[in-house]
Amino acid sequence: MNQTRETRLPLLTTLTGATLLGVAGLHAYWGRGGVWPGHDTVSLGRKVFPNPPRHLPSPAACFAVTGALTFTTVALVTAHRPGPWQPLSQRICQLAGATLLARGGLGFTLPALTQANPEFRRLNTAIYSPLCLALGSALLASRNPCRGASPR
């Protein structure tokens, strides 16, 4: 398929979108009752919550996160397409990016997260917070992707 420069998404956008959809898929998996990276609900809770709850979030809560991440991915892609939706898409990317940057930064500084159970603390320091910082930065970098792009 021959794509022109105007229709090809930048590599950063493609990687960010794919990562957001991967995390969305993981939340959908949890919403369907999956327990990875744990082996049961208790071990999953220890890995994904600083202070494991007695009960994991409801499927509806997991699917709400899935929807939010998917919506953000759509906004990211449409932020790269000139049109009437572009300003709104860019704002959504800014809001999601700022939210993820805040979560990533707080993951290294907030006592509730830095003094959490050892399993969560290890994963938070190695994966969760750095991933939030990377995704947040990528979303903010996408805030004005079409500057200078010629309208179709």
N, C-alpha and C positions, 0 to 999 in steps of 0.2 A: 504494500500500500504506500503510495507516494504522499507523504505529508509535507505541507509547506511549513515554513518557519513560524507562521502565525498560529498554526494548529497544534504544533508539537509542544507538549508540556516540558518545562525545565526538569532536569534530573532531580533537583532537590524537591520539587513539587511531587514528582512521581514517587520518590522514596518516602516522603512524608505521608502522602496519601496511602501508600501501601502499608506503612507502619500503623497509621491510625486505623485502617481497616483490619489489620491483624489483631490489634488490641480490642477492637469492637467484636471481632469474632471470638476472642477469648472470653469476653463478658457474655456473649450469647451462649457459649459453651457452658459457662457457669450457670446461666439462667435455665439451661436444660438439665442441670443437675451434675455437671462435670466437676471433678475434684482436683484435676491437675493444676498446679504442680504438687499437690498433696496426694495422699493415698486414701484419705477419707475427709469428711467435713471438718473434723477437728484439726488435722494437720494442714488443710487448706487455710483455715482461719488463722493459724499461727504464721503462715507464710504471707498472707495478704493484709492482715490487720495488725496495727501496733499492739493493741490489747484485744485479743480474740473475743468476739461476742459469743454469747451462749448459742445463738442461732445465726446462721449466715443470712445475708440480705435476701429478700424475696426474689423470685424470678422476675417480677415486674421491675424491681430496682436494677437488676442486672441488664434487662432489656432496655431500660431507660438510658443507661450508660451506653449501650450498644447504639441506640438511636442518636444520642448526642454526638458520639464519635463519627458515625456515618454521616450525619448532617454536616459536621465540621469538614469532613472529607469532600463532600459535595461543594461546600462553600469554597474550599481551597481550590478545587478545579475551576469553578465558575469565576473565581477572582482573576483567573488568567484569560478570561474570554471577554473582550470588549462587549458591552451591552448594558441595558438598563439595570440589570441585577448586580453588576460588578461592584458598585459602592457598598451595597449591603453585604455582599460576600466578603469584601475586604474588611468591613467592620467585624463580621463574625470571626474572621481569622485573627484580628487584633484581640478580640475578647477571649477567644479560646487560647491564643498564644500567651496572653498575660496571665490567664488562669493557670496554665501549665507551668509557666516560669515561676509563679508564686509557689505552686505545689513543689516544684523541683527545689527551689531555694529553701523553703521551709523544711523540706526533708532532711537537710543537712544542719538545720539550726533549731528547729522546734523541739523542746525537750520531750514532748509526747511522742515524737517520732525517733529522736536520737537515743532515747532511753527505753525504747520498746523492748518487747521480747527478743531474744537473740536471733531467732530465725528471720523475723521481719526486719530487724535492724540490718542484718547482713544483706538481704535482698534489696532493701530500700537504698542502702549506700551504693551497692554495686549495680543495680538495674533501675529501680523505680524512679528515684530522683534524677539520675543522669538522663534517663529516657524522657522524663517530663521537661527537663531543661533543653534537651535537643529538639523535641517536638515544638515546644513553645518558641524557641529561637527561630526554627524553620517557618512556623506560622507567621511570626512577626516579620520575617524577611519577605514574606509573600504579600505584605499589606498593600503594596503598590506595584504589582508585577507588570502591568501593561503601560507604564509610563512610556510615552513615545510610540506606542503601538499604533499602527494605522488602522482606522475602522474599515470594516469590510463593506 
